[in-house]
Structures are given as structure tokens and as C-alpha cells.
Amino acid sequence: MPDNLLDTAMVSTPASAPGARPAEVPEKFWDAERGELRVDALLKSYRELERRMSQRAARPAPEADEEERRRWREMMNIPDSPDGYQVQPKHELCGPDPEINQRLHEAGFSCEQVQLLYDLAAERLLPLVAEAAQQFEADRQAERLRAHFGGEERFRRVAAQLKAWGAANLPPGVLEALSTTEEGVLALERMMRGDEPRMERNAEPPEMLDEGELRRLMRDPRYWRSREPEFVKRVTEGFRKLVGS
């Protein structure tokens, strides 16, 4: 059924008279004689607003007064001093540094930019540092093993023997795990010479000291970097239990 035209007429908003300025259009943008928008005035006003906004976002000139600098810092969310940066570190090794914050503040970094910088350091730099530290420690341990076995050439021959013996006598994965540390290589040597009980190839490692757990412990900085005695002892004992000593 069609709408009631009388009811519709009663609730409808009267249309603006032809040529009347709409309420939402400022008077300076309306041409009363033509009954239309003054497009040139509207564009001019927009360009002026855009220019002013661009000037506000730009860094104040060196000769600008302190009040202008303060307004600019407030608009860009830059604290009045480096101490105003409230950094939430993602890692304890990438916490806020006063000297770095001073330089960032001088460069005009906002609070969001400074936080992003520290976040990226934790996400991208720390893995590289950890990898370099692991490689450095591995080189140190390899050098000690060369000295223990009497030089590069003899260590190479012994390493081949240890690898062949381990592949024939140890459970899968155990040889690889022992080969990653100096203590593990020396334990292999003792087992090969019969100084420690041999573990059968098909033997099952204890559930609480499986291959994954041993690898995790060896990757811990307390083991390969700081060499904490109790932690190293825990790993060493874990290997001994794993091979049945």
C-alpha cells in the first residue's frame, strides 16, 4: 500500500527556498546573487589551511623562541627533556639508555618513535648478538680442544674417530648434542676409551633428560656465556645420566 501522502507532507522538512544558503555553508563561501558555492573562495581557504598545517608540522627554525618550540614538541608528542621518554623495554638488555635518549631528543624523535627504536633493537639486534656470542664461545671451546688433543691435525683425527664411534654406539641425537660443547666431546672421548659405561644404541634416554631438554639447556646463556658452575654441573650431570653412568 502506498504511503499516506498527507502524513508524509506533514512530517517532511520544507525544502530550502531556491537560492537560499544552506545552514552548513559559511556565509563567506556562498554567492548570494547566484545562489551557489563560491568554489574559488573555498579552494583558497583550503590551501591556506594546508599551508599552515604544514608549517606547524615542520621543525621550528633555529631562531624560533622557546614557546614556539614547546608548542611544536607538544604537537609531535616530544617530551620537554630526554627523561620524559617512557620506554617499555622488551628485553632487559635493550632498556632505555640516557645518552641515546639525549641524542634522540635532539633529533626530534617522538615518544612513539623512541619506543619503536628500542623494540626493533630487541627484535633484530639481540638475535644477532646472541649468535655472535655463541660462535665466539664455540671457537674458544674448539681452541681448548685442539690444545687438549695436541694440535689441529691430531684433533681432526680424533674427531673423526669420535664421530664414527658415537654413530655406532649412541642413540640418535645424543652424538650431535654431545658434539656441541667441550664437555660433551671430552665425555665422548672417555666413553670411547671405556672410562665411562657405554650406552646401547637402542637404549631410551630418561624422560626428564631427553634430547630437547639438553639442547635447551645448552643454548642458555648461563651455560655457554657466563658458565655458571651450578648450571654447567646440571648439564654435565644430565649427560652422564643420559648415557647411563
Rosetta blueprint (number, residue, H / E / L):
1 M L
2 P L
3 D L
4 N L
5 L H
6 L H
7 D H
8 T H
9 A H
10 M H
11 V H
12 S L
13 T L
14 P L
15 A L
16 S L
17 A L
18 P L
19 G L
20 A L
21 R L
22 P L
23 A L
24 E L
25 V L
26 P L
27 E H
28 K H
29 F H
30 W E
31 D E
32 A L
33 E L
34 R L
35 G L
36 E E
37 L E
38 R L
39 V H
40 D H
41 A H
42 L H
43 L H
44 K H
45 S H
46 Y H
47 R H
48 E H
49 L H
50 E H
51 R H
52 R H
53 M H
54 S H
55 Q H
56 R H
57 A H
58 A L
59 R L
60 P L
61 A L
62 P L
63 E L
64 A L
65 D L
66 E H
67 E H
68 E H
69 R H
70 R H
71 R H
72 W H
73 R H
74 E H
75 M H
76 M H
77 N L
78 I L
79 P L
80 D L
81 S L
82 P H
83 D H
84 G H
85 Y L
86 Q L
87 V L
88 Q L
89 P L
90 K L
91 H L
92 E H
93 L H
94 C H
95 G L
96 P L
97 D L
98 P H
99 E H
100 I H
101 N H
102 Q H
103 R H
104 L H
105 H H
106 E H
107 A L
108 G L
109 F L
110 S L
111 C H
112 E H
113 Q H
114 V H
115 Q H
116 L H
117 L H
118 Y H
119 D H
120 L H
121 A H
122 A H
123 E H
124 R H
125 L H
126 L H
127 P H
128 L H
129 V H
130 A H
131 E H
132 A H
133 A H
134 Q H
135 Q H
136 F H
137 E H
138 A H
139 D H
140 R H
141 Q H
142 A H
143 E H
144 R H
145 L H
146 R H
147 A H
148 H H
149 F H
150 G L
151 G L
152 E H
153 E H
154 R H
155 F H
156 R H
157 R H
158 V H
159 A H
160 A H
161 Q H
162 L H
163 K H
164 A H
165 W H
166 G H
167 A H
168 A H
169 N H
170 L L
171 P L
172 P L
173 G L
174 V H
175 L H
176 E H
177 A H
178 L H
179 S L
180 T L
181 T L
182 E H
183 E H
184 G H
185 V H
186 L H
187 A H
188 L H
189 E H
190 R H
191 M H
192 M H
193 R H
194 G L
195 D L
196 E L
197 P L
198 R L
199 M L
200 E L
201 R L
202 N L
203 A L
204 E L
205 P L
206 P L
207 E H
208 M H
209 L H
210 D L
211 E H
212 G H
213 E H
214 L H
215 R H
216 R H
217 L H
218 M H
219 R H
220 D L
221 P H
222 R H
223 Y H
224 W H
225 R L
226 S L
227 R L
228 E L
229 P H
230 E H
231 F H
232 V H
233 K H
234 R H
235 V H
236 T H
237 E H
238 G H
239 F H
240 R H
241 K H
242 L H
243 V L
244 G L
245 S L
